[in-house]
Amino acid sequence: MYDKDIIMLQIAASKMDPNHFLMLILLRFELFDYFNGNSVSKDQLQDELTQWNRLTEEMLFLLIAIFERYVPGISHVTKEDVTMREVIHLLCIEPMAHSTLVKSLPENENHETGLEAVIAKVATFKPGVSGHGLYEVKKERLMDFNPFFYHYSRSQRSKAEESQKKRRAQESNDKLRPPVPPAFSPSFSRIVQLLCCDVFIHILRRILQRAAEDRSTHWTEAMIQRALHLIGQALVEEKTQLESGSVEDVTFDFSLKVGSEHGKSLFLLLSKIKALPSLEAQKDLVKWLLQMFEIVKCIREKSSPTVSVSMDTTKPEESSQDKEKAERKRKAEAAKLHRQKIMAQMSAMQKNFIESNKMLYDNMPETGTQEEPVTSSESAMEQRELCITFGPLRGPTPAEREVLTCILCQEEQEVLPLAPAMVLTACVQRSTVLTQCRGRIGTYPLFIPPDLAVGTHTGSCGHVMHATCWQYFEAVQNTTRNRLHAELIVDLENGEYLCPLCKSLCNTVIPLIPLEPLTFNENAEIIGQHLTLPRWIQVLAARIKGLKSVMQDNGSSGTTGLFGDGQPDFRSILAYGVQERKFSDGIAEMLVVCATTVHRVGLKTAPNELCPRVPLMAWNTCAFTIQAINILQEEDKPLFGSLQNRQTAGLKAIVQFAASQRLKSSQGVIQRHFADMMGVGLVLSIPSLYQEEGIDLQPSAVSSAFNNMYIFHLVTMAHILQVLLTSTFPAAGDAEETEEARLAAELYTTVLQHTGLVPDLSGGSVAQRVKAGIEPFLRSAALFFNCLTGVHPPEECSYLALPFNVFQLFQDYRRWCGSPSITKALPGKTQTIYPRRRNRLIDLPEDYSSLLNKASHFCPKSTVDERKHPTLCLVCGAMLCSQSSCCLSQLDGEDVGACTAHAATCGAGVGMFLECEIVLMASKTRGSTYPAPYLDDYGETDPHLRGNPLHLCPERYRKLNQLWQQHCILEEIARSLEVVNVMFAFEWQLV
């Protein structure tokens, strides 16, 4: 009704005498006596003055609204002009999305806003980084901005004014001025007479006079600003009429009336206001008004307005600017001369010093000679030693003091082995992100298979707590939880909680274990001459043989008779040094907590810290997490230094946790695992072989360096064979690729015959395939050993102590290649192709209508179109029927929807589905929605399918892919539920 009220007032103003109309306005606002000349007493209450000031502000704003003329019939404007003005003022608040503009504009009788017809004329569309685009008002349309637009709310008016001031300050010197309005239609042309009637001019004089007298209690800045805006409207109106007709025909004489009454003219009052410090913000507007007075005066006098204005306003400013420039130039020249004088003095002093110490300078070596010692062979070797993670040239582990702050108690503590435990928040979840055989999820195998059907991922948000603080926090959470909402977010019986700081979903903690500082033994190379690979294999084989014989005879692992004939050999390795490491009770307890959670979640079994698979699961989650986090290769980023801080902290904690798990498990269990496995577990379990007479010992730094190097080299060779045996080479007969096939066959023959002589294929395509096949393994190994040993990563040299041509390993270890076990294993063929493919979400069509067509007849079980809810699994591409009884299935004895059942086999319980929006699922009871990757032409989603054509946004889909690859779906669901704060659970199991 507000617009109609304004129109009624405009009708009255067009029919009544202007002075009479304004007096009625004053009476309605109870300001007649206030502007009638009645003096305000000094004893007047401040509350009454404040009330009058407030009423004056509202009255002036009403007068500004009465001069609005963007209504068809009130002036010569069209509906399109009205819509354009609305859009301009909306975008002057801030850039807006298309849907926001549509919601903000009024609709006509056909429920249309008319936006599409005008938006290109007044705004520029700027696409966002992820597709979400915003409209921004064009620069040439800023002149139409009215800071007192009558459709603005108070907050919108303030925001729009501030926004435009900033933009105009950046783009030009134009200030906020009243826009030039269209002319009133003949029936409403008398409204402008309000701007030059006696009562209006009297009101303006009284307001400006109180401001000029600087009586702060009798005026407000908002009042002055609105009065100045009305003066500007009057001057713009007069200038427009003078320019469109002859001076004699123009009856609008505002500038003539305000110049009368000596000492009280608006021109003089404005000059006084311009100098007030309290009205500094209005100085530019006052200056523009004084210029407008001169322009209107010049038009009336038939003289050039440009000359008059430049004489009165521009020249003094230009002269002052010239003086400032001249002064700055003079100071710059003086400073330059001073600097030259100082430099001359310094040069003279330097020459005198050289002359006085000539002998010193004669004996000084040249710059090139001075640098030579740095590049000597000894220094080069030292630099190389600093960046190799194992072997005789292993670099040192620097002593780094790590002091962390608990997010709960805010107390600092240094991370030490025997200090109270500090823990890192963590979330353990089953994952199929790396699987090579989707849909085949059965029982968790004892060892991770090559196809990675299902794995256990452990991630962290990177926040640290004292173990005691976390235990107290968990106890409080269990006793004071809000039953109506907490159970929708976390499963407290399953050990879940929200990180106290960032609200990420967690279900365990990882104890922080510091690296021991180490300076490597300088005699390591001499030891390496005795501890060769054949001898190392010989004594370890004897040790393993003894272990297996004891297990078969006694059913348990002991130390007596473990070695048989090889016992003296293994004792000789012990002579290279052993060490014992202990942890505080708090760290030991947290090791058990974390390992139990990994075992329970990974195997979906009841907690059992005595289960022999507990250490195995700790090693498996370490290996799986490293492989899952190693996505930098795909993003073309360097291996070291590109991970987020929380990823780096979490990875180091997981590796150290896995390495320390041996100390909390039965040594017999660890020894049995070592005898049967191949991979990360070898490195982490081999210290168990050093147990002597029931004492838990671990190898010294020298022994560990050789153990790690030999294990890594053997596993690398085994992986090269995997790559070769699973590679597909071109068929014979292809003229261009026959040579490649011949080289591949030669390589196979060479390895099988155990000659150890591998042809140099460094430039061949076979070698290129081998390099591509083992590169993910090498990158993962580098991350693992970096977190395990703490040796700083290199810039150029070999961090993993590999030869530049990895085929050289077969020549160096040719005796190992002759083992009958290797010959027996070579004919085996696996289904996994190396390098393993990096799983991604499925490819989606660019046009969303293609998916709609595909889903129109997807469900043969349903005959009612209204009940169909087509859903697409973005992980494997299966089309499913969501939220429908036609496709219910059984899962753990419970009826569940098609998506829930599919997620259990496809994503180990985690799913990402596309409907009108993305549906994220984490279990039978939890899920949330996420914006779809399909956007309309305005960069917005269309969750309700209003009909806008939708197209795939690659950037938004890439972020969805990262959300899935980085195992962040659980975290996103928890945060979404925390924000929504629903009171009643949605039945996600039926989705």
LINZIKA-V941000 format. One line per field, one symbol per residue. ss: DSSP state (a for helix, b for strand, c for the rest). phi: phi as a letter, one per 30 degrees, with the letter a starting at -180 (. if undefined). A space follows every 10 residues. Layout:
BEGIN
ss=???
phi=???
END
This chain:
BEGIN
ss=caaaaaaaaa aaaaaccaaa aaaaaaaacc caaaaccccc cccccaaaaa aaaaaaaaaa aaaaaacccc cbccbcccaa aaaaaaaaaa aaaccbcaaa aaaacccccc ccccaaaaaa aabbbbcccc cccbbbbcaa aaaacccccc cccaaaaaaa aaaaaaaaaa accccccccc cccbcaaaaa aaaaaacaaa aaaaaaaaaa aacccaaacc aaaaaaaaaa aaaaaaaaaa aaaaccaaac cccaaaaacc cccccaaaaa aaaaccaaaa aaaaaaaaaa aaaaaaaaaa ccccaaaaaa aaaaaaaaaa aaaaaaaaaa aaaaaaaaaa aaaaaaaaaa aaaaaacaaa aaccccaaaa aaaaacaaaa aaaaaccccc ccccccbccc ccbbbccccc cbbbcccccc cbbbbbbbbb bccccccccc cccccccccc ccccbbbbbc cccbbbaaaa aaaaaaaaac cccccaaaac caaaccbbcc ccccbbcbbb bccccccbcc cccaaaaaaa ccaaaaaaaa aaaaaaaaaa aaaacccccc cccaaaaaaa aaaacccbbc ccccaaaaaa aaaaaaaaaa aaaccccccc cccaaaaaaa aaaaaaaaac cccccccccc ccccaaaaaa aaaaaaaaaa aaaaccaaaa aaaaaaccca aaaaaaaaaa cbccbccbbc aaaaaaaaaa aaaaaaaaaa aaaaaacccc cccccccaaa aaaaaaaaaa aacccccccc ccccaaaaaa aaaaaaaaaa aaaaaaaaac cccccccccc cccccccaaa aacaaaacca aaaaaacccc cccccccccc ccccccbaaa aaaaaccccc ccccaaaccb bbbcccccbb bcccaaacbb bccbbbcaaa aaaaaacccc bbbbcccbbb bcccccbbbb cccbbccccc cccccccccc bbcaaaaaaa aaaaacccaa aaaaaaaaaa cccccccaaa c
phi=.ddddddddd ddddccdedd ddddddddch cdddccjddc dddedddddd ddddddeddd ddddddddbd bejdbdbcdd dddedddedd dddaebdddd ddddcdcddc hccidddbdd dcbcdbdddc jdcbcbdddd cddddcdced cddddddddd dddddddddd cacdcdbddd dddddedcdd eddedbdddd dddddddddd dddhcddcab dddddddddd ddeddddddd dddcaddddd cdbedddddd heibdddddd dddecdddcd dcdddddddd ddeddddddd dicddddddd ddcddedddd dddddddddd dddddddddd dddddddddd ddddddbddd dddddddddd ddedcddddd ddddddbcda idceddcddb dccccddcci cdaddbdcde dcbcdabcbd bbdcdcbejc ccddddbddd dheabccbbb diccbddddd ddddddddcc ddddbdddcb cddcidacee cciddbbabc ddcddddbcd ddcddddddc cddedddddd dddddddddd dddcibcbcd idcidddedd ddddddjbbb bbbddddddd ddeddddddd ddchbddadc dddddddddd dddddddddd cdddchcddc jcddeddddd dddddddddd dedccddddd dddddccbke edddcddddd dbhicdcbdd ddddddeddd dddddddddd dedddcdccd ddjdddcddd dddddddedd dddhdiccdd cdcddddddd dddcdedddd ddddddddci deddcbdddc hcddcddded ddcdddddde ddedddddbc ddccdedddb dddcddcddd ddddcdbdcd dcccddcdbd bcdddbjdcb cchbddbdbc bhibdbdddd ddddcdbhjc bbbccdbdcc bbadcbaacb eddcbddcib dbdchdkddc bdcedddddd ddeddchcde dddddddddd hdcbdddddc d
END
